[in-house]
Amino acid sequence: MAKRKSSAANPRRKTRSESGRLIVVANRLPVHRVRQGGKSVWKMSPGGLVTALEPILQDTGGAWVGWAGSTGAAPKPFKSDRIDLKPVPLSKQELDSFYAGFSNATLWPLYHDAIRVPVFRRSWWAAYEKVNRRFAEAAAAVYKPGDTVWVHDYQLQLVPGMLRELRPDAKIGFFLHIPFCSEELFARIPRRREILEGMLGADLLGFQTRLSGQNFARTARRFTSATGKDTELHFGDRVCRVSNFPISIDFKRFEGMATSAEVLVKAEQIRQKLGPERRILLGVDRLDYTKGIDVRLRAMEEVLRRAKFTAEDIVFIQVAVPSREDVAEYVEMRSSIEELVGRINGQHSETGRVAIHYLRRNLAQEELFAYYTLAEVMLVTPLRDGMNLVAKEYPACRLKNDGVLLLSEFAGAAEELKQAVTVNPFDIDGVAHSIEEALRMGKAEQKRRMTAMRRYLRAHDVYDWADSFLGALKK
Ligand code: ADQ
């Protein structure tokens, strides 16, 4: 793991860059449009990446290159406080082929261990290349000598190489938010060499886990002329360093929110509605087939079937944000989950005691925090996940050091959160047993585990993540 410094009293100050500006290049800009007093205005989007990078950009007057969220002509570049926002246009057809196609129907399933069959189409690749070039050119246009460029995620893997051609002396970092798969799987991509060479254009490549970094280095040595060790690849006349930088959350903000009056009131209302004596289990995810929502539903079905716990004693709440509904696999997965919820409830609910509550919506922050504070057991069971921030948000909200985190060993977070109850999401029986174990765990054991996870997360927050990456990039 990359070396980290402990958090300072004011973590925002640590991420200040000493020279040059930071230019962030990501698929989306950090703002979205909202209606306010009959007018349309830009608002900062919530989320870890924006929270971590906004203070640095504000301090040094940086720039963010990204898509503004609507197809057709892009809005003119504009400023949000000291941040220069540079919208990159995408046509409807590019959105379909670059984003829904190559990014989300080819790379996304492939990188998540091909748990759905990746689709390869030549026209999608052409769009991916074209859009990546547009992003690289937009970044080159704002770049000034001394700036640092930080490119994000699987949609933009060609950008480091393309930008390197345009600005050979630039300091370029790249961070992959999702897993990098094994070389056998990566080998399936028809234009695999181009993707690897694109990434190798960076000075520093960051991954969520050590395994992803190793997978990349092996794959790069096999399919490109890169040589060297896993952490330092020689490519052409340059060196590309590879390391893991596990992303995290704004721990202090979560702690603060979890004890706010709004959240406490909301939590009490929910508890009264569910039945004060029932024990709450929770799942919170984007509605994505990688997240293993079906796994935990089947495991809950098994727990209820064994009848050591019934809908009188326990209730499972699954909150799922709709996601990528323009990709066929997602539509299919949604209906199979909804069918499963219906089946389990039909079998195991009682009047006034619904076994599974399924909320398919984006929750307001205070409601999400209220659920985190109420849940005795948090179920995080992805089949493969880059990190999984929910696994970090739940402990941050457990100020009494109670509650049990059940965590898939295939989530990046499992490499760090050793005190979670780890499960193999491919073993439904095993997950069901672990749920029962979690429900029976004594308070002292819960406290021991939760205290350790909270201590770790307090020291390894999202500011620390940004600081580690940018610190390493400067070296
Ligand atoms: P995702 O797969 O989108 O991101 P994940 O880490 O699971 O992200 O985080 C999802 C976020 O959405 C969390 O902050 C959570 O609180 C929020 N959320 C989920 N459901 C919600 C709901 N119903 N209402 C409101 N908020 C909700 C990718 C990778 C991950 C990696 C992140 C960050 O797939 O592995 O952790 O990037 O690098």
Residues whose N, C-alpha, C, O or C-beta is under 5 A from the ligand:
A	BS01	ADQ	H177 I178 I247 V284 D285 R286 V319 A320 V321 R361 N362 L363 L368 D385 G386 M387 N388 L389 V390
